[in-house]
């Protein structure tokens, strides 16, 4: 198999572990990996990282939910702010 496939899998594995341990942070692994190791352009690397982190956060969130660790009152308020912030941040970055 292609070396990039193995490296990508390993980077995803490390990002998933970081995401599960710290509640997020997989992007700290994936973004530098994509830009420095796989030589992707920065915009494509950020978009790819966000897509990958989405699934890591989804799985981690489900497991935290299953163990009843989520404070829904705080979560909903933070999520609303995060949605608005992500829209603003994406528009600022791509313009």
Secondary structure, 3 states (H helix, E strand, C coil): CCHHHHHHHHHHHHHHHHHHHHCCCHHHHHHHHHHHHCCCCHHHHHHHHHHHHHHHHHHHHHHHHHCCCCCHHHHHHHHHHHHHHHHHHHHHHHC
